Amino acid sequence: MPAESQIPIPSHDAARRFAARLAAFYATLFGMTGVHLPFFTVWLKAIGIDATWIGIITAVPPVTRFTVLPLVTGAAERRRMLRGAIMLTGFATAFGFFVLGTQREALAVLLVYALTCCVWTPMVPLTDAYALRGVARYGLNYGPLRLWGSAAFVVGALGSGLLLGYVAQVHLIWIIAGATVLGAIVGLTLQPLDHAAVTSAPTHGARRLLRDPGFLVIIVSSALIQSSHAAYYIFASIAWQQAGFSGLTIAGLWALGVIAEIVLFALSPRFTLPSAVLVVIAAASAVARWTITAQDPPLPILALVQLGHGLTFGLTQVGIMGLMVRQVPTQMMARGQGYLTACGGIFASTTSILCGVVYARYGQGVYHMMAAMAALGGLVMWLARDRFTHHPHSAASGG
């Protein structure tokens, strides 16, 4: 491996090309999710899958996030093929969804979907790891790169809603499959980052990360704050519908949240506070957001609360990624992203189950539990903030 001093300083044009191609890939990656979210269960129902099987099938992605996903990211890191892993998983995902489209029996759909999710769910952490390596190498900001994913998610969701009136429901799977093909093709344009890994990946990288208190603080704090959105993701539309809001109003409330997220990502390069402090602010915003939501506020206040999504989700993401760049060595970033996602998956799955139990008994009171989770996540980060201020872990270093 070449010495660090021999690595050429990247040019402005190279940085711009990297940013443009990564932004395009983020757009296809999350645009596909925007298409999958409203279409997939509709397709399952259209081909005759009953509600019980639909519940089982849709539970597959969270399970793969904390089982198979860390294995894939770890393997990509050990073989120093992060970009190659993104390409392989992209085409494997596209192939999986096309095979899925030919299936009609519930068990066959479950098996094919499970195998597809084994290569699909690692794509986001692999891409984030690739992005953070590029951020460290080219001196870029994560937020403006990631915002294209959020924007494409909105476009994909809205576009799928428009197409729903023109495409037979049994053919919706082909729209999802087509979106994955587009993503796989765009993935071929990603630039190599061979010089980003200046040292060999440690043999015991997993143990090193999981013994690092700073890293554990990052993944636990992130999991608590982001999982505090569980009740919102699961029950918000149901509660709003019961409150008498129209479908257009409900869609508008969701859109407000994503728009606020996009704006925050765009503005994030101007943030000057330490990343740990940004996470604490995000946690405090979540406490306020969920506490107000628990009061079942009227529409004008609810609309303002929805704008808080930029802080509760977006600012958490920006702060956590800033800490990952600072705390996790570059050559271990894929593994770090894998553990971050796995921890989030465990917390989110557990929280979702608890939310169902609490919502059935207390309704909107479930948001008090979400506020408590966010507060705990913020407290964990606040107590450990000095660790990130005084003991940085260079993203380009070997240790």
Secondary structure as UniProt FT lines:
FT   HELIX           4..6
FT   HELIX           12..46
FT   TURN            47..48
FT   HELIX           51..58
FT   HELIX           60..65
FT   TURN            66..67
FT   HELIX           68..78
FT   TURN            79..80
FT   HELIX           82..100
FT   TURN            101..102
FT   HELIX           106..120
FT   TURN            121..122
FT   HELIX           123..138
FT   HELIX           142..163
FT   TURN            164..166
FT   HELIX           169..171
FT   HELIX           172..187
FT   TURN            188..189
FT   HELIX           194..196
FT   TURN            203..204
FT   HELIX           205..210
FT   HELIX           213..227
FT   TURN            228..229
FT   HELIX           230..242
FT   TURN            243..244
FT   HELIX           247..267
FT   HELIX           268..270
FT   HELIX           275..293
FT   TURN            294..295
FT   HELIX           299..307
FT   HELIX           310..315
FT   HELIX           316..327
FT   HELIX           330..332
FT   HELIX           333..362
FT   HELIX           363..365
FT   HELIX           366..383
FT   HELIX           385..390
FT   TURN            395..396
//
